[in-house]
Structures are given as structure tokens and as C-alpha cells.
């Protein structure tokens, strides 16, 4: 956690860090791969993941964080999302600085079952994965339909078949199921000599009231060096609602806070930059560190938000806002941002190439 940085008047200046959302950005790429294509898909993803992490280090400096993989379900086609880690371990060991404390690689985890933790353990023991994140939400609809947090009374029902009225009726039980999953993950992260932070996503935070988000933060006890990550999962936030939300939650942030914005793909750059400022300004001077998550070329976004998910916040737009805010003396940057916009474009190389390679793989096997 960073130290306070006072300005000339003795006020705290918040240090802003960037988290690269590679895993989230890759959700929509290669999702229709067939089982026969899995090995080739894994190899491509491993190569491009490693290349991308190296590019992030080159552009932003070595003190960076990357949302790297997810251990969620063996049924998901992408290795960045399903419960698979071997593909990544082979390549990460060869990455310069992979075992350095300066490079923080995060794994998303949604259950504490033996299969998931068993696959994750080798990466943790080798120091390749150093942070975990759990997807929680103050919204019971999200927890049912995205996380399958189904209470005993509704067991046997498919998540999509449960009405919102029924979900609201069992809100407290649903939230407690999710909290208990988090507690199990946190317990594992702090056992057997491990001291991993477990960050908590407050997903779909703009679909409920700011008061509900704040109340849920009161129910979750974070371990040391962990943070809440406020997420506008469905890109429903406007500058006005984002401002109100962040004003409400910042006092519960405990010196550090994360934010994960999604944006509608039709929004112009000026509108996106306005949303970024609206979300950031209420936090500044009230927390030591703010971690903003962003991705490349408008990729990614949670499938929960619809057939065509809203995209992750574009890193180029974020950089432009942060550079201007730094010039205004409103923030301190916790990473290197001295390059030009043309140099920042290198961060788009691996996502673009990965998408092209997977499309070629799919086409080649389709015509074979």
C-alpha cells in the first residue's frame, strides 16, 4: 500500500495505479473453439499472454499488475477463463522478471473447491500468481445468474428460469452464499504459509443503489493488502450516477480502492473521458491508492451484460485522462507514463494478433 503524498497544503494526493485486464479482454475471443482445437488454442493463448505481459512491462515499467487468468469452469473454451493453468506456467517461467515482486499477476477465482485450488496451487507455490480476486456483488440477480449462488429452496432451478421477484425474496440467503465462498477462498489464501491478498469485485454496482453497495462492503472483511473493486458490469453508469456511487463507497475503502468500468461501444472518446473523471474525482485525496482496471481496443466485458457485452474501459482513453490529471496536480501516477500515444499502441499488439491467430485456426480447421 502506498504512502500518503501531501501537496503544498498538506492534503493527500492519491496515487493511481493501472491494472491491465488481459483476462477480461480475452473473454470474447475464441469462445466458439471446438474441443479438437483446444491444444492449439491453448498454445496461442499462452504465447500471446506472455508477449502481452512483456509489452505491459516495457510500456508501463516493471511495477505493474495484470489480471491474468481465471479458474472458473472446465467447460469454458478459453484457457484464460476455464480451470486450466498448465498452458500458462510453461511460458511464464521464461518471462523476464516473472518471479519479481514488481510483477503482480492476478487470478480470478469463484469457488474454493479442491479441483480449482489444486490447479491454482502450483502457480502460487512457484510465485507466478501473487494475487487472487473474487467476483462478489451487492446485486442478488447477478449472483444467481452469473455465479450460480442458488439457495437451497431454489435448488434444481436453472438460473435463467428464476424470476427477479423470486431472487429478491431470497436476497439475504443469496448474498450470504457468495460471502461464504469468499471466506473459504480467503482462508485458503492465508493458509499453509500463503499470504495472498484476495480482492473483492463488487460487480453490477450500478444496478443497485449506492447505499446497497456501501452496506455490502460493511459485510465483507478484507485481509491485509486486499481491496474492493467497484465494477460497472453492464456499463449502466452515467457521469452523474458514477459520481454518486463513488462518493458513497469511498469512506469504506480503507485507504485503497479499485474501479472496473465498462463502456458502451458506441460512446465517443469525450463521453468516455467524462465518465472516467466522474468516477475518479470523488475518490481523489480520500484514499492512498486507486487501482483503475482497463483493457485494449475495447475488448472484453462480462457476458452477463448481454449478447454483445459492453467493452472494458479502453486503456488509451484512461491514459489521456490520467496524464492530464497529473498535469493538473490532482493525482500522482504509480507507474511510468512517459511515452507517446503511438508508443502506447504497443499494448494493442498481442490482443490484435491473438484474435487474428485464433480466427485463422478456426477457419483452417473448418475447411480441413
Secondary structure, 3 states (H helix, E strand, C coil): CCCCEECCCCCEECEEEEEECHHHHCCCCCCCCCHHHHHHHHHHHHHHHHHHHHHHHHHHCCCEEEEEEEECCCCCCCCCCCCCCHHHHHHHCCCCCCCCCCEEEEEEECCCCHHHHHHHHHHHHCCCCCEEEEEEECCHHHHHHCCCCCCHHHCCCCHHHCCHHHHHHCHHHHHHHHHHHHHHHHHHHCCCCCCCEEEEEEECHHHCCHHHHHHHHHHCCCCCCCCEEEEECCCCCCHHHHHHHHHHHHHHCCCEEEEEEEECCCCCHHHHHHHHHHHHHCCCCCCCEEEEEEECCCCCCCHHHCCCCCEECEHHHHHHHHHHHHHCCCCEECCCCCCCHHHHHHHHHHHHHHHHHHHHHHHHHHHC
